[in-house]
Amino acid sequence: MQSALSLDPTLAPRPGPKRRARLPRGFGLLWVAAVLVPALGVLGAGVMAWVDVRQEAGARLDRTVEMLRQHALRSFGAQDAILTATARATDRMAWEELRNSPALHGLLAELTQSMQPLVRSVMVADGAGRVVLASWEYPARPVSVTDRDFFAALRAGEREAVGEVIAARPMGWTIFPVARHAPLRPGEDQPGIIAAAFNPDPLAAFYASVSETARDTVLLMRLDGAVLARHPPLPDPAAEPAQRPARQARLAEALAHPAGETPAVTASVGDGRPRLFVARQVGDWPVAVAYGLSTEALNRAWRQRMVAPALGGLVAAGLLLALTAMAINGAERQQLAALRRIEAETQLARAGRAAAIGLLAAGLAHDVKNLVQAVRSGARLMERRAEDPAEVRRCAGLLGDAAERGRRLVEAMLDFARGGGGEAEGQGVPLEAGQALLDLAELLNRTLGSGWRVKVVVPPGLPPARGDRAGFEAAVVNLAANARDAMPRGGTVTIAAWVEDLPESRDDIGLKAGRYVVAAVSDTGAGMDAATLARVGEPFFTTKGPGRGTGLGLATVRGFCTRSGGALLLDSEAGRGTTAAMWLPVA
């Protein structure tokens, strides 16, 4: 029975009723992903852009603060030069001699003029803290400076001191003093003091020139938090002394921060605005320069960088949403097509099974008629010979035999109608194809007609296959009916089963690699030429005459094989007969 079989053409499904496909829940996540993925991309780009903006701002701040530190070093260097020159000029001179020296007054006036506008004045005070020599007047009035903080710092042991911003007496200038001890005179316990009046206005003007935005702050301050020069000016100068402890703590944090590392965003002490704060001490002087970069500048730079990623994210989201809509629409169309195909196959299977039942019913009608005739004849004979017990018993035995044949015939028909007790295809109990063929043998012998003989060949140990028994039996009946019709003068319909191993997938015949149970129905009829064989299996195509065939038999068989994971293969040549083989995967 094993031969090279050709693939029957693919059956075209008949369209089913229009309905709405129900997509799996996973498709709903596509809408979320279409928005979430670009959003996450934009979010990641935003985080990276913010980090870059912060790092660039930190590097820029480091360069700016270093420039401020160098500027402050030069400014304080000028102050130091004046203080040094004054100390040398007044060394070893008595305080009274200094008070009465117009030449030294002229020298101090010339030094001050050379340093304008950075230095407003220079003065010398004796050990008691009284001014003895001043650049702004001669003779100098003996004003006491003992109430100034720089005097207290020097008396506490500081080598150099920077005073807080004050209104200088008697001129009313806004200054902050830079002071050091004068050389100690012979016979004195306390050295005098030399001080230069630092003008903060040029510093504030320079700070305004390097400020990036109107909300940035640039300042020079003492290490204790006292502000010496600032841009913009303090919003509330009267509150400055109370803010010194907080500003001192903030300055200590900034000075401890390593250069090159991005500073943290903190709230400014004066106005509470968030800023990046960087500070550096000015040499050995007890002062530091600081820059507070407003986060508004950072936000503006970040927004500028985010224009391209945001537009890209919007475009990506739009494309993904469009692709998602196309994918969902395509999936809906495929699912609708699958539903329609299943409905068409179900209708086709029902039509084929109905045709098989009709075929069996036609054959059974003849056998039932013969059984009824036998019963009637036996009953009449018993009626005529009622007085002969032996004859009555013989007739009763004949009636019993006829009833037994009728019972077997009806049970076979019922078993076929119930599908042999099988379950839904591909589920439940595997298909015992060999036993099903043996059970069909007697039924087919009775229904095909007296001119045809059914021969069933089933090897022992045939493994179970995938598929439902009802569909399998209907397929065999349809194939047997086709075989009978191919031999109008009678003949033998051979039904055989065996096992085939397919080592590799055969896409050309629709079979995957694996083990298969093959159930084949063969006839010795006229066969078919290549053109007819190419169309066999199409729905409603038949080679039989009008009124003799529906064209659904082979289509039903192919649908059963496909649903079971197998295929229907046909092998036929004109004059040689036809073999229809159902390949069903081993369960």
C-alpha positions in Angstrom: 0.0 0.0 0.0 2.9 2.4 0.5 3.5 4.6 -2.6 4.6 8.1 -3.5 1.6 10.3 -2.9 0.9 13.7 -4.4 -0.4 16.7 -2.5 -4.0 17.7 -3.1 -4.6 21.4 -3.7 -5.3 23.7 -0.7 -8.9 24.1 0.1 -10.2 27.7 0.0 -12.3 28.4 3.1 -15.9 29.6 2.7 -16.5 33.0 4.4 -18.5 32.8 7.6 -20.7 35.3 9.3 -19.2 38.7 10.1 -18.3 39.1 13.7 -15.9 41.0 16.0 -12.7 39.2 16.9 -11.7 39.1 20.6 -8.0 39.8 20.8 -5.7 38.5 23.6 -5.1 40.8 26.6 -1.5 41.2 25.5 -2.6 43.4 22.6 -3.9 46.0 25.1 -0.3 46.3 26.4 0.8 47.4 23.0 -1.0 50.7 23.4 0.7 51.2 26.8 4.1 50.2 25.3 3.6 52.5 22.3 3.4 55.5 24.7 5.5 54.2 27.6 8.6 53.2 25.6 9.1 56.6 23.9 8.2 58.3 27.3 10.9 56.2 29.0 13.3 57.1 26.2 12.6 60.8 26.6 12.9 60.4 30.4 16.3 58.7 30.1 17.4 61.4 27.7 16.2 64.0 30.2 18.1 62.5 33.0 21.3 62.3 30.9 20.8 65.8 29.7 20.3 67.1 33.2 23.5 65.2 34.4 25.4 66.8 31.4 24.0 70.3 32.2 25.0 69.9 35.8 28.5 68.6 35.0 29.1 71.4 32.5 27.8 74.0 34.9 30.1 72.6 37.6 33.1 72.8 35.3 32.1 76.3 34.2 31.7 77.3 37.9 35.1 75.9 38.8 36.7 78.1 36.0 34.7 81.2 37.0 35.5 80.8 40.7 39.2 80.3 39.9 39.1 83.5 37.9 37.5 85.3 40.9 40.1 83.9 43.2 43.0 85.1 41.0 41.3 88.5 40.8 40.9 88.6 44.6 44.6 87.6 45.1 45.7 90.5 42.9 43.5 92.9 44.8 44.7 91.7 48.2 48.2 91.7 46.8 47.8 95.4 46.2 46.6 96.0 49.7 49.6 94.0 51.0 52.0 96.1 49.0 50.6 99.3 50.5 50.7 97.9 54.0 54.3 96.7 53.5 55.4 100.1 52.0 53.8 101.9 54.9 55.5 99.7 57.4 58.9 100.3 55.9 58.4 104.0 55.7 57.3 104.4 59.3 59.7 101.8 60.9 61.5 102.9 64.1 59.8 106.3 64.1 58.1 107.5 67.3 54.3 108.0 67.2 54.7 111.7 67.9 57.2 112.0 65.1 54.7 110.3 62.7 51.9 112.6 63.8 54.0 115.6 62.9 55.5 114.4 59.6 53.9 116.0 56.5 56.2 114.1 54.3 54.8 110.7 55.5 51.3 112.1 55.1 52.2 112.9 51.5 53.7 109.5 50.9 50.5 107.8 52.2 48.4 110.1 50.0 50.5 109.2 47.0 50.2 105.4 47.7 46.4 105.7 48.1 46.1 107.7 44.9 48.1 105.1 42.9 45.7 102.4 44.1 42.4 104.2 43.3 39.7 103.2 43.2 40.5 100.0 44.9 42.1 101.6 48.0 40.3 104.6 49.6 42.9 105.4 52.4 45.8 104.2 54.6 46.2 105.0 58.3 48.6 104.1 61.1 47.4 103.8 64.8 49.6 103.6 67.9 49.6 100.8 70.4 46.6 102.4 72.2 44.5 102.3 69.0 44.6 106.0 68.2 45.2 107.2 64.7 48.5 109.0 64.4 48.9 109.2 60.6 46.3 109.2 57.8 46.3 109.6 54.0 43.1 111.7 53.9 44.1 114.5 56.3 47.0 116.2 58.1 47.4 116.3 60.9 45.3 113.2 61.6 42.7 113.4 64.3 43.3 110.9 67.1 40.2 108.8 66.4 40.2 105.5 68.3 39.8 102.2 66.3 39.6 100.0 69.4 36.0 99.3 68.7 36.7 97.8 65.3 36.6 94.1 64.8 40.0 94.0 63.0 41.6 95.6 66.1 40.2 92.9 68.3 41.4 90.2 65.8 44.9 91.5 65.7 45.1 91.8 69.5 43.8 88.2 69.6 46.9 87.1 67.8 46.0 87.2 64.1 48.8 88.1 61.8 46.5 89.9 59.4 42.9 90.8 59.8 40.0 91.8 57.5 37.3 93.9 59.0 33.6 93.9 58.2 32.1 96.4 55.9 31.7 99.8 57.7 31.0 103.4 57.1 34.5 104.9 57.7 34.9 107.8 60.1 34.9 110.6 59.5 34.5 110.5 55.6 31.5 108.2 55.6 33.0 105.9 52.9 31.8 102.3 52.6 34.9 100.2 53.1 36.3 97.1 54.7 39.7 97.4 56.4 42.7 95.2 55.8 45.1 95.5 58.7 48.3 94.1 60.2 50.6 95.0 63.1 53.1 97.8 62.7 56.7 97.1 63.8 57.0 97.2 67.6 58.6 100.4 68.9 61.4 100.2 71.5 60.0 100.4 75.0 56.4 99.6 74.0 54.3 96.6 75.1 51.8 96.7 72.2 52.6 97.2 68.6 50.7 99.7 66.5 48.4 98.9 63.6 48.6 99.7 59.9 45.3 99.5 58.0 44.2 100.1 54.4 40.6 100.8 53.5 39.4 98.4 50.8 36.7 99.8 48.5 34.1 97.0 47.8 32.5 98.9 44.9 35.1 97.9 42.2 34.8 94.3 43.3 31.0 94.4 43.0 31.2 95.9 39.6 33.6 93.2 38.4 31.3 90.5 39.9 28.4 92.0 37.9 30.4 91.6 34.7 31.0 87.9 35.3 27.5 87.0 36.4 25.7 84.8 33.9 22.2 85.6 34.9 20.4 88.3 37.0 19.6 85.7 39.6 23.2 84.5 40.1 25.2 85.7 43.2 28.9 86.5 43.3 30.5 87.5 46.5 33.6 88.0 48.6 33.2 87.0 52.2 35.2 86.4 55.3 35.5 82.8 56.5 33.1 83.6 59.4 30.4 84.4 56.9 30.5 88.2 56.9 29.9 89.5 53.4 32.5 92.0 52.0 31.3 92.5 48.5 28.4 91.1 46.6 26.5 91.2 43.3 23.6 91.7 43.4 23.6 93.8 46.6 22.2 92.2 49.7 18.3 92.4 49.7 18.3 93.2 53.4 21.8 94.5 54.7 20.5 94.9 58.2 19.8 91.1 58.4 23.4 90.3 57.3 24.9 89.9 60.8 22.2 87.4 61.8 22.8 85.3 58.7 26.5 84.9 59.2 26.4 81.6 61.1 24.3 80.0 58.3 26.5 81.5 55.6 29.6 80.4 57.5 28.3 76.8 57.6 27.4 76.9 53.9 30.9 78.3 53.0 32.6 75.6 55.0 30.7 72.9 53.0 31.6 74.6 49.8 35.3 74.9 50.7 35.4 71.3 51.6 33.9 70.2 48.3 36.6 68.8 46.0 37.3 70.9 42.9 36.1 69.2 39.7 33.1 67.5 41.3 29.6 68.7 40.5 28.3 70.7 43.5 24.9 70.0 45.0 21.9 72.3 44.6 21.3 74.2 47.9 19.1 77.1 49.0 20.9 80.4 49.3 21.1 82.0 52.7 20.0 85.4 51.6 16.9 84.8 49.5 16.4 81.0 49.8 16.6 80.4 46.0 18.2 77.1 44.9 21.7 77.5 43.4 24.8 75.6 42.7 27.3 77.1 45.1 31.1 76.9 44.6 33.7 78.7 46.8 37.5 79.0 47.0 39.7 80.6 49.7 41.9 83.5 48.6 45.4 82.3 49.4 46.2 82.6 53.1 43.8 85.5 53.6 40.8 84.8 55.9 38.4 85.4 53.0 36.9 83.4 50.2 35.2 84.1 46.8 32.0 82.3 45.9 29.6 81.9 43.0 26.0 80.8 43.3 24.6 79.7 39.9 20.8 79.9 39.7 19.0 76.7 38.8 16.9 78.7 36.4 19.9 78.9 34.1 20.3 75.1 34.5 16.6 74.6 33.7 16.8 76.8 30.7 19.8 75.0 29.3 18.2 71.6 30.0 15.0 72.7 28.2 17.0 73.7 25.2 18.7 70.3 25.1 15.4 68.5 25.5 13.7 70.0 22.4 15.2 67.4 20.0 14.6 64.3 22.3 11.0 65.5 23.1 10.2 65.9 19.4 11.8 62.6 18.7 9.8 61.0 21.4 6.6 62.4 20.1 7.4 61.2 16.6 8.3 57.8 17.9 5.1 57.6 20.0 3.1 58.5 16.9 4.8 55.9 14.8 4.4 53.3 17.4 0.8 54.1 17.9 0.2 53.9 14.2 2.1 50.6 14.0 0.2 49.3 17.0 -3.1 50.2 15.3 -2.0 48.4 12.1 -0.8 45.4 14.1 -4.1 45.1 16.0 -6.2 45.6 12.9 -4.1 42.9 11.2 -4.5 40.6 14.1 -8.3 41.2 14.2 -8.5 40.4 10.5 -6.4 37.2 10.9 -8.5 36.1 13.9 -11.7 36.8 12.0 -10.4 34.8 9.1 -9.4 32.0 11.5 -12.9 32.1 13.0 -14.5 32.0 9.6 -12.2 29.2 8.5 -13.2 27.2 11.6 -16.8 27.8 11.0 -16.4 26.8 7.3 -14.5 23.6 8.3 -17.2 22.8 10.9 -20.0 23.2 8.4 -18.0 21.2 5.9 -17.4 18.4 8.4 -21.1 18.4 9.2 -22.1 18.3 5.6 -19.6 15.5 4.9 -20.8 13.5 7.9 -24.4 14.0 6.8 -23.5 12.8 3.4 -21.8 9.7 4.9 -24.8 9.0 7.0 -27.1 9.4 4.0 -24.9 7.0 2.1 -25.0 4.5 4.9 -28.8 4.9 5.2 -29.3 4.1 1.6 -27.4 0.9 1.9 -29.0 0.0 5.2 -32.5 0.5 3.8 -31.9 -2.5 1.5 -30.7 -4.7 4.4 -33.5 -3.6 6.7 -36.0 -4.4 3.9 -34.5 -7.9 3.6 -34.7 -8.4 7.4 -38.3 -7.2 7.4 -39.1 -9.6 4.5 -37.5 -12.5 6.4 -39.5 -11.7 9.6 -42.7 -11.5 7.6 -42.0 -14.8 5.8 -41.1 -16.6 9.1 -44.3 -15.2 10.8 -46.5 -16.5 7.9 -44.8 -19.8 8.0 -45.4 -20.1 11.7 -49.0 -19.2 11.3 -49.6 -21.9 8.6 -47.8 -24.6 10.6 -48.9 -23.7 14.1 -49.8 -27.3 14.8 -46.3 -28.5 14.1 -44.1 -27.7 17.1 -40.9 -28.6 15.4 -41.6 -26.4 12.4 -42.6 -23.5 14.8 -39.4 -23.9 16.7 -37.4 -23.8 13.4 -39.2 -20.7 12.2 -38.7 -19.1 15.6 -35.0 -19.7 15.3 -35.0 -18.1 11.8 -36.8 -15.1 13.3 -34.3 -14.9 16.1 -31.4 -14.9 13.6 -33.0 -12.2 11.6 -33.5 -10.1 14.7 -29.9 -10.6 15.7 -28.7 -9.4 12.3 -31.0 -6.4 12.6 -29.7 -5.7 16.1 -26.0 -5.8 14.9 -26.9 -3.6 12.0 -28.6 -1.0 14.2 -25.8 -1.0 16.7 -23.2 -0.4 14.0 -25.3 2.5 12.7 -25.7 4.0 16.1 -22.1 3.6 16.9 -21.2 5.5 13.7 -23.7 8.2 14.5 -22.3 8.6 18.0 -18.7 8.8 16.7 -17.7 5.6 18.4 -17.8 7.3 21.8 -14.8 9.5 20.8 -14.2 13.0 22.1 -13.4 16.3 20.5 -10.6 16.2 18.0 -7.1 16.5 19.4 -8.4 16.0 22.9 -9.3 13.3 25.3 -8.7 9.6 24.3 -6.3 9.2 21.3 -7.7 7.7 18.1 -7.4 4.0 17.8 -7.4 4.0 14.0 -6.9 0.3 13.6 -9.8 -0.7 15.8 -12.0 2.0 14.1 -11.2 0.5 10.6 -12.0 -3.0 11.8 -15.3 -1.8 13.3 -16.3 -0.1 10.1 -15.6 -3.2 7.9 -18.9 -5.0 8.4 -20.9 -1.7 8.1 -19.2 -0.8 4.8 -19.6 -4.4 3.4 -23.4 -4.0 4.0 -23.8 -0.5 2.8 -21.5 -0.2 -0.3 -23.5 -2.9 -2.1 -23.3 -6.5 -3.2 -20.9 -5.8 -6.1 -18.2 -4.4 -3.9 -16.0 -6.1 -1.3 -14.2 -4.3 1.5 -10.8 -5.5 2.5 -9.3 -4.1 5.7 -5.5 -4.6 6.4 -4.4 -3.5 9.9 -1.0 -4.6 11.4 -0.9 -5.5 15.1 0.5 -2.9 17.5 -0.6 0.1 15.5 -0.1 3.2 17.7 -2.9 5.6 18.5 -3.2 8.7 16.4 -4.4 12.3 16.9 -7.9 13.0 15.9 -11.5 12.3 16.9 -13.1 9.0 16.0 -16.3 10.5 14.6 -14.4 12.6 12.1 -12.1 9.7 11.2 -15.0 7.3 10.5 -16.9 9.9 8.4 -13.7 10.4 6.4 -13.2 6.7 5.8 -16.9 6.3 4.8 -16.5 9.2 2.3 -13.3 7.8 0.8 -14.9 4.3 0.6 -17.9 5.8 -1.2 -15.6 7.5 -3.7 -13.7 4.3 -4.2 -17.0 2.4 -4.9 -18.2 5.1 -7.4 -14.8 4.8 -9.2 -15.6 1.1 -9.9 -19.2 1.1 -11.3 -18.9 -2.6 -12.3 -17.9 -3.6 -8.8 -14.5 -4.5 -7.3 -12.5 -4.5 -4.1 -12.1 -1.4 -1.8 -8.9 -1.9 0.1 -8.5 -0.1 3.4 -5.1 -0.3 5.1 -3.2 1.3 7.9 0.5 1.5 8.7 3.2 3.7 10.4 5.4 6.1 8.5 8.5 8.0 9.9 9.2 11.4 8.3 12.8 12.4 9.2 12.5 15.9 7.9 9.7 18.4 7.5 8.0 18.5 4.1 6.6 22.0 3.5 5.5 21.0 0.0 2.9 18.5 1.4 2.3 20.3 4.7 3.8 17.7 7.1 6.3 18.3 9.9 9.0 15.8 10.8 7.8 13.0 13.0 5.9 9.7 13.2 2.5 9.3 11.5 -0.3 6.7 11.3 -1.3 6.4 7.6 -4.8 5.2 6.8 -5.3 4.7 3.0 -8.3 3.8 0.9 -7.6 2.3 -2.5 -9.6 1.3 -5.5 -8.8 -0.3 -8.9 -11.0 2.1 -10.9 -10.3 4.3 -13.9 -8.1 6.8 -11.9 -7.6 10.4 -12.8 -5.4 12.4 -15.0 -3.1 15.2 -13.7 -5.6 18.1 -14.5 -8.4 16.4 -12.6 -6.2 15.4 -9.7 -5.1 19.1 -9.4 -8.7 20.1 -8.7 -9.8 17.2 -6.6 -10.5 18.3 -3.0 -11.8 21.8 -4.0 -15.2 22.4 -2.3 -18.1 21.5 -4.7 -15.8 20.0 -7.4 -16.9 16.5 -8.4 -16.1 14.1 -11.2 -19.5 12.4 -10.8 -22.5 13.1 -12.9 -25.3 15.6 -12.0 -27.2 14.6 -8.9 -24.6 12.0 -7.9 -22.1 14.0 -5.9 -21.9 17.2 -3.9 -18.1 17.8 -4.1 -17.8 18.0 -0.3 -16.5 14.5 0.4 -12.7 15.0 -0.1 -12.9 18.6 1.2 -14.4 17.2 4.5 -11.6 14.6 4.7 -8.9 17.2 4.1 -10.4 19.4 6.7 -10.3 16.6 9.3 -6.7 15.7 8.5 -5.6 19.4 8.7 -7.3 19.9 12.1 -5.7 16.8 13.4 -2.2 18.1 12.4 -1.8 15.9 9.3 -2.6 16.0 5.6 -4.6 14.2 2.9 -2.4 12.9 0.1 -3.8 11.6 -3.2 -2.0 9.3 -5.7 -3.8 8.5 -9.0 -3.1 7.8 -12.6 -5.6 7.2 -15.4 -6.3 3.5 -15.8 -4.5 2.5 -12.5 -6.9 3.5 -9.8 -6.6 5.9 -6.9 -5.2 5.8 -3.4 -6.3 8.4 -0.8 -4.0 8.4 2.3 -4.7 10.2 5.6 -1.5 11.0 7.4 -2.3 11.5 11.1 0.4 12.3 13.7 1.0 9.6 16.3 -0.5 10.7 19.6 
